[in-house]
Amino acid sequence: MSDPRARARELARDAIARGDATGWFEQLYVESERDGLAISWVDLAPNPYLVEWLERKPTPPRGRALVVGCGYGDDAEFLAGRGLEVTAFDIAPSAVARCRSRFPGSRVRYLAADALRPPADWVAAFDLVFEAYTIQVLRGEVRAACARSIGSLVAPGGILLVVARSRTDDGPEGAMPWPLTRRELDAFGEPGLDLISLTELLEPGNPPVPRFVAEFAARG
Ligand SMILES: C[S@@+](CC[C@H](N)C(=O)[O-])C[C@H]1O[C@@H](n2cnc3c(N)ncnc32)[C@H](O)[C@@H]1O
């Protein structure tokens, strides 16, 4: 079976060479739907670190939630099922269309948007922002810009939960997905959030995958 990352890496390489950091996501979703190809990050299940985090919370978050780079919508549906009022967005319109067709009648508001240029009325608007694996598929200076932009969407007193592949500051960048360093993780907090919990874990696999699960709280 072919490696589902191979085509994604080709598309990423070509788009980035053209100076377009995000142009390849829609291409990948379109090709995948057209040719029936797997996408490496699509598992059609809520993120287990999100599920575990929410289940451990003595006081579960309430109010408005935002799911960044929502893919096919499983994390958004999970949060909506827990009583949150969820907005979920992805830069790829085909992914958003698939969310709508997978979950007809969903209470989630799905839309296409760019985390680098979010709507102005999203700033400081969400009680919970969930970000999994978006920064690590971006390359170069847009990574920190995108992390800061995501951090700016958390309402005063709200929470940002980040799940990402991790690497040491001097570790090799490797191939897409490019893991985050601690310094890159800190960029989420720059708009005025404090890192209140950080779990660094090694997910079993061949090879095992180091990850950050980080919770930030917005001052206010
Ligand atoms: C690695 S996938 C992760 C998808 C989903 N969060 C998950 O955990 O399964 C990254 C997702 O982010 C989306 N994405 C990339 N850059 C984005 C941006 N600037 N704004 C919004 N979505 C973006 C991609 O289209 C893709 O669906």
The ligand as a MOL file (V3000), in Angstrom:
LIG
                    3D

  0  0  0     0  0            999 V3000
M  V30 BEGIN CTAB
M  V30 COUNTS 27 29 0 0 0
M  V30 BEGIN ATOM
M  V30 1 C -2.9530 17.7670 9.9730 0
M  V30 2 S -4.5700 18.2630 9.5980 0 CHG=1
M  V30 3 C -5.3840 18.0130 11.1720 0
M  V30 4 C -6.8730 17.9900 11.0320 0
M  V30 5 C -7.6130 17.8200 12.3630 0
M  V30 6 N -7.3190 18.9300 13.2610 0
M  V30 7 C -7.2410 16.5230 12.9940 0
M  V30 8 O -6.6200 16.5290 14.0660 0
M  V30 9 O -7.5780 15.4610 12.4330 0 CHG=-1
M  V30 10 C -4.4560 20.0250 9.4990 0
M  V30 11 C -5.7470 20.6650 9.0440 0
M  V30 12 O -5.5830 22.0770 9.1220 0
M  V30 13 C -6.0860 22.6800 7.9560 0
M  V30 14 N -5.3520 23.9480 7.8290 0
M  V30 15 C -4.0780 24.1520 7.4530 0
M  V30 16 N -3.7440 25.4470 7.5120 0
M  V30 17 C -4.8480 26.0850 7.9510 0
M  V30 18 C -5.1390 27.4490 8.1990 0
M  V30 19 N -4.2170 28.4020 8.0130 0
M  V30 20 N -6.3700 27.7730 8.6340 0
M  V30 21 C -7.3060 26.8020 8.8100 0
M  V30 22 N -7.0960 25.4960 8.5880 0
M  V30 23 C -5.8710 25.1360 8.1620 0
M  V30 24 C -5.8420 21.6660 6.8620 0
M  V30 25 O -6.6840 21.8370 5.7530 0
M  V30 26 C -6.1000 20.3630 7.5990 0
M  V30 27 O -7.4520 19.9880 7.5360 0
M  V30 END ATOM
M  V30 BEGIN BOND
M  V30 1 1 1 2
M  V30 2 1 2 3
M  V30 3 1 2 10
M  V30 4 1 3 4
M  V30 5 1 4 5
M  V30 6 1 5 6
M  V30 7 1 5 7
M  V30 8 2 7 8
M  V30 9 1 7 9
M  V30 10 1 10 11
M  V30 11 1 11 12
M  V30 12 1 11 26
M  V30 13 1 12 13
M  V30 14 1 13 14
M  V30 15 1 13 24
M  V30 16 1 14 15
M  V30 17 1 14 23
M  V30 18 2 15 16
M  V30 19 1 16 17
M  V30 20 1 17 18
M  V30 21 2 17 23
M  V30 22 1 18 19
M  V30 23 2 18 20
M  V30 24 1 20 21
M  V30 25 2 21 22
M  V30 26 1 22 23
M  V30 27 1 24 25
M  V30 28 1 24 26
M  V30 29 1 26 27
M  V30 END BOND
M  V30 END CTAB
M  END
